[in-house]
Amino acid sequence: MKKFQGLTARLLVLALVVAAVAGFTGAAGAAETVLKVGATPVPHAEILEVVKPLLAKQGIKLEVVEFTDYVQPNLALASGDLDANFFQHVPYLEAFSKDHKLQLTYIAKVHVEPMGVYSQKITKLNELKNKAIVAIPNDPTNGGRALLLLQKARLIELKKGAGLAATVFDIARNPKNLQFKELEAAQLPRALADVDLAVINTNYALEARLVPARDALVMEAGESPYANVLAVRVADKDKPALKALAKALNGPEVKKFLEEKYKGAVVPAF
């Protein structure tokens, strides 16, 4: 009888220990917050990798979901498949949200990727021939941005007031009779061999192993209004975990990484 009572007592103690361990593990698991963030591979996903360990120390697990286009990340965020995304600049976010009636906003400006003009056929803009083919992004905000850059390079002149929303129909003067080809932004590096010029977003230029500071014939100035941002749903903008991510993306570790890794191709916006 005593042996049976002793065995029962030991089993009870063991059960309590197991329960305590399970409870502790459960509590630890419950304390960890998982953030799913959509991003294009370069430089956005690379930047997010920098802040992963910083967030882990705060009990936040960062999961990066990579996209290669400019449409799906916002749709996935709006539908709740993502907690945030990091791939776009402010004018694109605002235009996309308005056109698709999405309740999205941003909580941190992180960096600027100066857009550049590239060519495999010429080394200087004054070598451009009459009726040369120029490829630009086909989405409204980046298309207008590309045209403004071409105007800055004195290749075209836009109608007064065209601004960020400029389209090819706003070209007032085109001395070289340039022929414009509008393509999806991600396709522009691949089109370089088939056109005379291409105006390419820096993230796609970097993915194609172009070096903006070396290869671009002309680039946007550093004061570009196109800061890339951490986008979230409006209802989630005050969530502590997302605020922690925003703070990390504006921290000294990211600033140092941008300056050392991209050497002027990607510059801090904070």
N, C-alpha and C positions, 0 to 999 in steps of 0.2 A: 504493500500500500504506500509506504513512504517513498519507494523507488518510483512508483507511478506519479505521486505528487511532485517529486523532484523533477521528473521528466516533463510533467505538465508545466511546471514553473519555468523550466529552461526554454521550452517551446514558446511560452507566452512572452518571455523576454526577447527571444529571437524574432517573434512576430512584431513586437513593438519596435525593435531596431530596424527591421525591414520597412515597416510603415513609416518610421521617421525618415529613413533614407529616401523612400519614395516621395514622401511629402516635401523633403528638401529639394529633390530633383525637380519635382513638379513646380515648386515655388520659383526655382531658378529659371526653369523654362518659361514660366508665365511672365517673369520679369523681363525677359529678352523681347525686344520689339524688332520686328522684321519690316524693312522698307524695301519695296520693289521700285527701282528707278529705271526708266527707259532712257537709252542714250545711243547716239551714233558712236562708232568705234573710236575715231580719232577727231579731236582730242578728248571728247567728253567722257567716254568710258575710262580712258587713261587717267583723267583727273579724278574720277570717282574712286579709282583704285588707291589713290593717295590718301583719301579720307577714310577708307574702310577701317584701318586699325584705330584711327582716332575715335570713330563712332563705336567700335567694339568695346572700347574702354568704358563707354557710357551705357553698355547693355543694348546697343542697337546693331542689328545685323543688316548690312547693306547688300542687297541682291541687285546686280546690274543686268538688265535685259537689253541686249543690243538690237538696234534697228538700222536699216540701211536706206530708209526713205524719210521724207518729211511729213507724211500724212498719218501713218499708223500710230506713232507715239502719242499724239494728242487724242486720237480716238480711243486708244487703250487707257489713257489717263481718265478721260471723261466717263468711260464705262466702268471704272473701278478696278480694272486689271492691273493698274499701276498706282503707286502712291504719289509719284512725281515723275517728271521727265526733265532731261537736260540735253538739249540739242539745238535749240532755236533762239533767234534774237527777238527783241521786243516787238518790232513792227509785224513780224510774221505771226507771233503768238496772238497779237491783238486782231489781226486781219482774219486768221483762221478761226478764232473763237467767235468772231462776229458772223462770218459766213456760215458756220456750222451750228450757230446758236449754242455754244458750249460755255459753261461757267468755269472758266480757267483764269488763273492769274499767276503772278510770279512773286517769289519772296526773297530772291537774291540775284543781283547781277554779278556774274563771275568773270567773264573775259570777253575780249573782242577779237574776232578773227578777220583782219583786214582782207577784203576781197581783192583778187589780183587778175591781171590780164596776162594770158600765156599764149605762146605760139611755138610750133615746131618748124615753122617755115621762115620766120624772120627773127632778127635779133634786135631790131629797132622799129619803133612805130612808123617812122618816116619811110620805111621800106614797103609799107602796105600798098598793094596795088589797087587800082580802080575795080570796083565790084567785088572786092574781097568778101569772103563769107565769114561772118562773126557769129559765134554761138553764145547764147546767154541763157540763164535759167528761165524756165517757163512758168514759175509761180510768181504771182503779182509783186510781192515785196522784194524778192531777190532780183526779179527782172528789172524793176525800177532802179534798184540799187546799182545793177550792172550798167544801165544806161547813164546814170549819173556819173559813174566812174569813166565811161567812155567820153562823156562831155568834158570831164576834168582833163582828160588826155587830148582834148580838142579834135577829136575825130568826128563828133556830131555836135549839134546844138539843139536843145530841147525847147519846147514852147515855154514861155514864162508861166510860172506857177505849177508846172508839171510835178515837181517835187518827188517824194518817195514813191508815189503811185504811178510814175511815168510808164508808158508803154511805147512800143515802136510807132504807134500812131501819133505820139507827141513829139516826134522828131521834126524839128522845123528846118534844120539844115543838115545835109549829108553830102559834103563836098566830094567824097570818094565813092559815092553811090554804094555804100556798104550793104551787103545782103544779110539780113538777120535770120538766124536759125534758132528757134526756141526749143530747148530740150529740158528734160528733167535734170535737176541739179547734179544728181549722182552720176549721170551719164556724160557730163561735160569732159572730164579727163580722158575718157575713152574716145571722145570725138575729136581730140586734138589733131590726130593724123589726117582727118578728113576736112578740116576747116582751116582758115588762115589765122583766126584768133578765137580764143574762148575766154570768157569771163567766169572764173571758177571760185566757189566758196573755199576758204582755206581748209576746212576739215576734209573736203574731198580732194583737194590738192595734196595734202599731207598723206592721205591714204594711197594716193597714186605715186608717192615718193617724189613729188615735186618739192623743191625747197623755195618757198615764196621769196625770201630775201635775196636769193640768187637767180631764180628762174622767172619771176614775174617781170614783165616789161614796165608795168606801172601798178601801184597798189594804193588802196585807200589810206588816208591819213589816220594817225592814231586816235584822233578825236571822233571817230565814227560813232554814230548813234546806235549802231547795231550790236549792243551788248548781248551776249548769250546768257540765258537766265535759267534758274531752277523754277520750273512751272509746277503748280499744284492746282487742285480743285479749290474754288473759292471757299467752300465749306470747311476745308482742311487747313487753311493758311495759318491758323494759330496752334496747330498740333505741336506739342513739345518735341517729338522726334524729328519732325520736318524742320523746325526751327534750329535744332542741333545740327542737322545736315547743312542748312543754309550758313550757319556760323562757321562750320568747318570749311566749307567751300570758299569762304572769305577770310580764311586764316593764313598765317605766315607760311605754313607748309605748302599750300597750294601756290601762293605767290612765288616762292622760291622755285617750285617745280616748273611753273610756266616760263619763268625767265631762263632757267637752265636748260630745259628740254627743248623749247621751241625757238629760242633766240630771236624774238621779235615777230615771228609768224603768228603767235598767239600772245596777246598782252593782257595783264590783269585789268579788270574794270572796277576794282575796289581799292 
